Amino acid sequence: MKEELTGRVGCVKTHKIGDDIVQNFALCVEKIYNDGLPRLSTEWHNIAARNLERVKSGDNVTIIGSPRKTKYIHRDGYTREFTEFMVERLTIHSNEIQ
């Protein structure tokens, strides 16, 4: 299931895996909803992009891809689960205010 997310890039970590360049970063997505009063909702997403245009902290981006859930057993013996968004297409928008 493909999804589209638009938001601002947080901390970026770049890794080289074989011949591939992988970037892992946090994406802050803000939405305004109204339940009588306008409210701002902020969600953070874990993002993984392989061999795409490089992003830096603060970039405003739109990504298209799909979520992937991963489970692993932590060294403390408990099972951990996290969701990471796997990017297929990434667009960096101008950060200039118009």
C-alpha positions in Angstrom: 0.0 0.0 0.0 1.6 3.2 -1.2 1.3 6.4 0.9 2.4 10.0 0.4 4.0 12.0 3.3 5.0 15.7 3.2 7.0 17.3 6.0 10.3 18.6 7.3 13.4 16.4 7.6 14.9 16.0 11.1 18.2 14.2 12.0 19.8 12.4 8.9 22.1 9.4 9.1 23.8 8.3 5.9 25.3 4.8 5.4 27.0 3.1 2.6 25.9 -0.5 2.2 27.8 -2.2 -0.7 27.4 0.1 -3.6 24.2 1.7 -2.2 23.8 4.9 -0.3 21.1 4.6 2.4 19.8 7.6 4.3 17.7 7.1 7.5 15.9 10.2 8.8 13.0 11.4 10.9 10.2 13.2 9.1 7.9 15.7 10.9 4.4 15.8 9.4 2.1 18.5 10.7 -1.6 18.5 10.1 -4.3 20.9 11.2 -7.7 19.5 12.2 -10.8 21.1 13.5 -13.0 19.6 16.3 -14.6 23.0 17.1 -11.2 24.6 17.6 -8.4 24.4 15.1 -5.6 22.2 16.4 -2.1 21.2 15.2 -1.2 17.5 15.2 2.5 16.6 14.8 3.6 13.1 13.8 7.2 11.8 13.4 8.0 9.0 11.0 11.1 6.9 10.5 12.2 7.1 6.9 14.7 4.9 4.8 15.8 6.1 1.4 18.1 4.1 -0.8 20.1 5.7 -3.7 17.8 8.7 -4.0 18.6 12.4 -3.9 20.3 13.3 -0.6 18.4 15.2 2.0 19.6 17.4 4.8 18.1 18.4 8.1 15.5 21.1 7.6 14.6 20.2 4.0 10.9 20.2 3.1 10.1 17.0 1.2 7.3 14.9 -0.2 7.9 11.1 -0.3 6.0 8.3 -1.8 6.5 4.7 -0.5 5.2 2.1 1.8 5.5 1.4 5.5 7.4 -1.7 6.7 7.1 -3.2 10.2 10.2 -4.8 11.7 10.3 -7.0 14.8 13.4 -8.0 16.7 14.4 -9.3 20.1 16.3 -6.7 22.1 19.3 -7.7 24.3 17.0 -7.3 27.3 14.9 -10.2 26.0 11.8 -8.2 25.0 10.5 -8.2 21.5 10.6 -4.7 20.0 8.7 -3.5 16.9 9.1 -0.4 14.8 7.7 0.9 11.6 9.9 2.4 8.9 8.7 4.1 5.7 10.5 2.8 2.6 10.8 5.6 0.0 10.3 4.9 -3.7 10.1 8.6 -4.8 11.4 11.7 -3.1 10.9 15.4 -4.0 12.8 18.2 -2.2 10.8 21.4 -2.2 12.3 24.9 -2.1 12.7 26.2 1.5 12.3 29.8 0.4 9.3 31.7 1.8 7.2 33.3 -0.9 
